[in-house]
């Protein structure tokens, strides 16, 4: 069993090296359990990484509550990015407010408007971006690396929690009394937009509550499916 402090030391080392080699660096904070671990580590260790979150306009109230808590608790500022209003209006006019249920393509189009395009704006001028994704979360993340060149966004992408287990994430949150999304207490292990997220039952995959009407191989929003060059 890996010692938690050893895991934390590894993350601090990875983040410190990332700032040294790829500054300016930004952390894309989805406010999930993993990202709250990174929020706490970055703030606690005074690592020079900017932090932002994407407000899709369809988030659960619990996510907004946590967003406010992060603002009040941590010194590291959390900048919020919103979708392009005209793109949202055009999508809704053509497909309806819940058009994303109709097909995978329409769902991915909605995700592009509400997540991918704002992400690209948030990453402008950066040379590296940090995420909280873990390998065991989904089959689509099995072959990722801790550090890889993101060809689509043309910068280094860092996944410092890649090898962490679900238990290690929660051990950290409890040990350091880190705030987290209260939907986790209602069996929501993975939280996105409200209409695309549901609770899971014991034994289900932790990503099964996201886009539950789709097959597992399509369950990405477009933020983490880019072309990458593995580096370590």
DRENPAKE-130981 format. One record per residue (C-alpha): residue number from 1; residue in three letters; chain; y, x, z. Coordinates in pm, whole numbers, plus 50000, padded with zeros to 5 digits. Layout:
nr_rest_kette_north_east_up
NUM_ala_A_Y_X_Z
...
//
This chain:
nr_rest_kette_north_east_up
1_unk_A_50000_50000_50000
2_unk_A_50342_50135_49901
3_unk_A_50589_50182_50186
4_unk_A_50895_49960_50136
5_unk_A_51139_50238_50224
6_unk_A_50977_50453_49958
7_unk_A_51032_50173_49708
8_unk_A_51398_50145_49809
9_unk_A_51449_50521_49784
10_unk_A_51306_50511_49432
11_unk_A_51546_50233_49331
12_unk_A_51846_50417_49476
13_unk_A_51742_50730_49288
14_unk_A_51702_50541_48960
15_unk_A_52037_50367_48997
16_unk_A_52214_50690_49094
17_unk_A_52069_50870_48794
18_unk_A_52166_50577_48572
19_unk_A_52529_50599_48682
20_unk_A_52525_50975_48631
21_unk_A_52379_50953_48281
22_unk_A_52507_50623_48142
23_unk_A_52830_50521_48315
24_unk_A_52986_50270_48293
25_unk_A_52690_50059_48406
26_unk_A_52672_49684_48473
27_unk_A_52417_49481_48667
28_unk_A_52326_49143_48514
29_unk_A_52275_48938_48830
30_unk_A_52085_48610_48783
31_unk_A_52095_48549_49160
32_unk_A_51716_48526_49178
33_unk_A_51520_48688_49460
34_unk_A_51483_49019_49276
35_unk_A_51848_49033_49184
36_unk_A_51949_48968_49543
37_unk_A_51746_49276_49640
38_unk_A_51945_49478_49386
39_unk_A_52272_49320_49497
40_unk_A_52207_49432_49852
41_unk_A_52091_49783_49753
42_unk_A_52388_49845_49522
43_unk_A_52635_49724_49784
44_unk_A_52464_49887_50082
45_unk_A_52443_50228_49913
46_unk_A_52788_50209_49749
47_unk_A_52653_50267_49399
48_unk_A_52922_50249_49131
49_unk_A_52775_49966_48925
50_unk_A_52967_49657_48816
51_unk_A_52801_49322_48882
52_unk_A_52822_49001_48679
53_unk_A_52648_48666_48652
54_unk_A_52625_48408_48372
55_unk_A_52731_48052_48452
56_unk_A_52556_47851_48182
57_unk_A_52716_47525_48292
58_unk_A_52372_47382_48378
59_unk_A_52288_47574_48697
60_unk_A_52149_47405_49011
61_unk_A_52392_47348_49298
62_unk_A_52187_47589_49509
63_unk_A_52268_47868_49264
64_unk_A_52639_47795_49286
65_unk_A_52613_47797_49665
66_unk_A_52454_48143_49654
67_unk_A_52716_48263_49405
68_unk_A_52984_48177_49659
69_unk_A_52789_48343_49942
70_unk_A_52761_48666_49743
71_unk_A_53135_48662_49685
72_unk_A_53201_48623_50058
73_unk_A_52939_48865_50192
74_unk_A_52947_49167_49961
75_unk_A_53226_49407_49876
76_unk_A_53089_49457_49525
77_unk_A_53270_49200_49312
78_unk_A_53066_48944_49117
79_unk_A_53230_48857_48786
80_unk_A_53131_48528_48622
81_unk_A_53099_48478_48245
82_unk_A_53088_48138_48075
83_unk_A_52959_48020_47735
84_unk_A_53191_47972_47442
85_unk_A_53314_47613_47480
86_unk_A_53327_47540_47107
87_unk_A_52968_47656_47056
88_unk_A_52848_47433_47340
89_unk_A_53039_47135_47203
90_unk_A_52898_47186_46853
91_unk_A_52542_47216_46984
92_unk_A_52570_46899_47192
93_unk_A_52732_46708_46907
94_unk_A_52447_46798_46671
95_unk_A_52143_46795_46903
96_unk_A_52245_46605_47215
97_unk_A_52306_46727_47567
98_unk_A_51929_46779_47620
99_unk_A_51837_46877_47265
100_unk_A_51657_47188_47391
101_unk_A_51354_46975_47481
102_unk_A_51292_46892_47115
103_unk_A_51163_47231_46996
104_unk_A_51132_47596_47090
105_unk_A_51393_47687_46829
106_unk_A_51646_47442_46972
107_unk_A_51575_47562_47324
108_unk_A_51624_47924_47221
109_unk_A_51943_47830_47040
110_unk_A_52074_47671_47359
111_unk_A_51978_47983_47554
112_unk_A_52156_48198_47298
113_unk_A_52478_48001_47335
114_unk_A_52467_47975_47713
115_unk_A_52319_48316_47800
116_unk_A_52283_48572_47522
117_unk_A_52633_48549_47374
118_unk_A_52803_48563_47718
119_unk_A_52577_48855_47812
120_unk_A_52692_49052_47510
121_unk_A_53054_48992_47605
122_unk_A_52979_49104_47960
123_unk_A_52817_49424_47833
124_unk_A_53099_49524_47601
125_unk_A_53217_49876_47677
126_unk_A_52910_49957_47890
127_unk_A_52654_50229_47827
128_unk_A_52384_50096_48059
129_unk_A_52276_49766_48211
130_unk_A_52055_49694_48508
131_unk_A_51819_49398_48550
132_unk_A_51588_49275_48826
133_unk_A_51288_49194_48607
134_unk_A_50939_49284_48727
135_unk_A_50624_49351_48527
136_unk_A_50408_49093_48704
137_unk_A_50651_48807_48633
138_unk_A_50529_48727_48283
139_unk_A_50303_48839_48000
140_unk_A_50615_48900_47792
141_unk_A_50716_49175_48037
142_unk_A_50386_49363_48058
143_unk_A_50490_49654_47838
144_unk_A_50842_49718_47968
145_unk_A_50959_50050_48111
146_unk_A_51186_50139_48401
147_unk_A_51431_50289_48153
148_unk_A_51446_50220_47780
149_unk_A_51701_50216_47501
150_unk_A_51798_49862_47404
151_unk_A_51849_49877_47028
152_unk_A_52002_49529_47002
153_unk_A_52271_49593_47261
154_unk_A_52288_49968_47187
155_unk_A_52268_50089_47543
156_unk_A_52021_50199_47806
157_unk_A_51844_49918_47990
158_unk_A_51722_49986_48343
159_unk_A_51459_49783_48531
160_unk_A_51442_49954_48874
161_unk_A_51223_49684_49035
162_unk_A_50972_49681_48751
163_unk_A_50674_49787_48966
164_unk_A_50768_49588_49277
165_unk_A_50538_49309_49386
166_unk_A_50645_48959_49485
167_unk_A_50554_49045_49846
168_unk_A_50771_49357_49845
169_unk_A_51071_49162_49717
170_unk_A_51041_48914_50001
171_unk_A_50972_49183_50259
172_unk_A_51305_49340_50165
173_unk_A_51495_49010_50173
174_unk_A_51362_48928_50519
175_unk_A_51401_49277_50665
176_unk_A_51768_49303_50566
177_unk_A_51847_48932_50606
178_unk_A_51964_48908_50246
179_unk_A_52086_48563_50133
180_unk_A_51876_48396_49866
181_unk_A_51861_48079_49660
182_unk_A_51737_47796_49882
183_unk_A_51532_47657_49593
184_unk_A_51288_47939_49665
185_unk_A_51198_47752_49985
186_unk_A_51108_47450_49770
187_unk_A_50852_47640_49558
188_unk_A_51088_47753_49283
189_unk_A_50988_48120_49238
190_unk_A_51187_48158_48914
191_unk_A_51519_47978_48878
192_unk_A_51725_47922_48565
193_unk_A_51915_47622_48437
194_unk_A_51843_47300_48628
195_unk_A_51691_47102_48337
196_unk_A_51462_47393_48242
197_unk_A_51330_47477_48589
198_unk_A_51081_47298_48812
199_unk_A_50882_47373_49127
200_unk_A_50532_47520_49092
201_unk_A_50211_47445_49276
202_unk_A_49996_47702_49463
203_unk_A_49803_47917_49218
204_unk_A_50038_47867_48926
205_unk_A_50203_48164_48759
206_unk_A_50547_48236_48904
207_unk_A_50708_48174_48562
208_unk_A_50522_47848_48499
209_unk_A_50818_47649_48630
210_unk_A_51043_47780_48352
211_unk_A_51033_47585_48022
212_unk_A_50704_47434_48142
213_unk_A_50660_47238_47819
214_unk_A_50621_47560_47616
215_unk_A_50343_47815_47572
216_unk_A_50365_48131_47791
217_unk_A_50437_48365_47499
218_unk_A_50765_48187_47418
219_unk_A_50901_48175_47774
220_unk_A_51201_48404_47742
221_unk_A_51563_48306_47696
222_unk_A_51648_48598_47468
223_unk_A_51796_48830_47727
224_unk_A_51480_49039_47760
225_unk_A_51311_49023_47419
226_unk_A_51523_49278_47238
227_unk_A_51397_49579_47043
228_unk_A_51364_49873_47276
229_unk_A_51267_50239_47261
230_unk_A_51054_50330_47563
231_unk_A_51172_50641_47749
232_unk_A_50987_50649_48083
//
